[in-house]
Amino acid sequence: MRGPDGCPWDKEQTHESLTQYAIEETHELVEALEAPPHPKKDHKIKDELGDVLFQVILHAQLASERGAFDINDVIANVSEKLIRRHPHVFGDAKVADSAEVISKWDEIKKKEKELAKEDGISPYALNVPPLPALQRAYKIGKRTEKLKFDWDSAADAMVKVEEELDELREALDNDVMSEIEYELGDVFFSLSQLARHLKLDPEQVLRKGNRRFETRFNKMIEMAHAEGVDWSALDLEGKDVYWRQAKEYFKANPIKF
């Protein structure tokens, strides 16, 4: 596709220009994986896996063209990494359960970073990888937990959420946008830590919340149209009536989000 007779668009692309597509395709795969059971779910997963795989192949091709590495090097590298990080499978190491597997995995990753001199600033540097914001906040919390800087329980984390909400309310009263942005960020961060203490993935929690809202919203519109109501002519109070009806509908007819 990037050859002399290939696609003009593909031939113009760089690693940087393709970044947005890697993110989009990954999120579309996650949506397919988390979708409620339905007859076409497996086909959708297969389709999205193919799109993600194409991104991998395309980036490997770009690297190959500049003589850096190719797809075979990518496969060999991940194979070596998995063997190295699974000594209990490919070596003589023994583990009792999945929790110990994760602990050993983290130890091996830490040693790899030390060998690569990635932690040269401080042995306690957070060094959290670039992830979606909520997921990164969760990872930061996991790192600080290991360094014994954390709340003792979900109840304590909830107290922090309430504290941050109070500070956000104060910022809103002051009507200073920079202050509001600062405090809103603290609220998001504290909520991600509450999720962590509840053994929940905040990114997944929000994705489910998004789907729940979208489903209710679409049902609300459907209900209004079924009654011949002009949605655009309704005021907010009128729309809220249908919103409550949609919520009641899904209470009586629950679906998995």
Buried (B, 14 or more C-beta within 10 A) or exposed (E): EBEEEEEEEEEEBEEEEBEEBBEEBBEBBBBBEEBEEEEEEEEBBEEBBEBBEEBBBBBBBBBBEEEEEBBEEBEEEEEEEEEBBBBBEEEEEEBEEEEEBEEBBEEBEBEEBEEEEEEEEEEEEEEBEEEBBBBBBBBBBBBBBEEEEBBEEBEEBBBBBEEBBEBBEEBEEEEEEEBBEEBBBBBBBBBBBBBBBEEBBBBBBBBBEEBBEEBBBEBBBEBBEEEEBEEEEBEEEEBEBBBEBBEEBBEEEEEEB
